[in-house]
Amino acid sequence: MKGIDRYWHLTWTTYGQWLPGDERGSVTRIRMPDHEHRLEEDQFGTPRTPPIPRLNEAAQEALVGPPVLLTKPQAEQLLLQFHETCEYRKWLLVATAIMANHTHALLGVPGDPEPEDLLRDLKSWGSRKLNKLYGKPPSGTWWTESGSRRKKPDMSAILNTIDYIKNQDYPLVVWINPVTEKWHQQPT
């Protein structure tokens, strides 16, 4: 698409959801035994960390409020805010799915901004909107720290990600940009 140089699939969870050591496995950064390096597991194809019950117990004990689950009205407000943020930043919101405990967003962006900045902006502007309408949650935050940032290298990967987002289980809100209808008709 004209003016768009990169596509990023961003995923993040609500506060207290899917903690490190979770029985489902987890995607996390683990400090290696040398204490100088971390294992980064949010890259495509990287296996999840297996369950680590003691780590999960410690993560639960460190919570400063109950886990956050979004409601449908909150998800609808987040979608409006994502559109506003993307318009302001000159990003293309390609697709998003907002579930009670996590969110997916596929963005097209000009240039090559740091993906952590994209994630930060969606989360921070989303938090401001939710705080204004619903007050801050007891933990003081709606989200877990950071999230997954996966660059999509080509149209095939973008289309697969759109389908993945479209087919999320138990979505509160799913939005797919109408421009993608044309993309599905083009050869990849």
Disulfide bonds with the S-S distance in Angstrom:
none
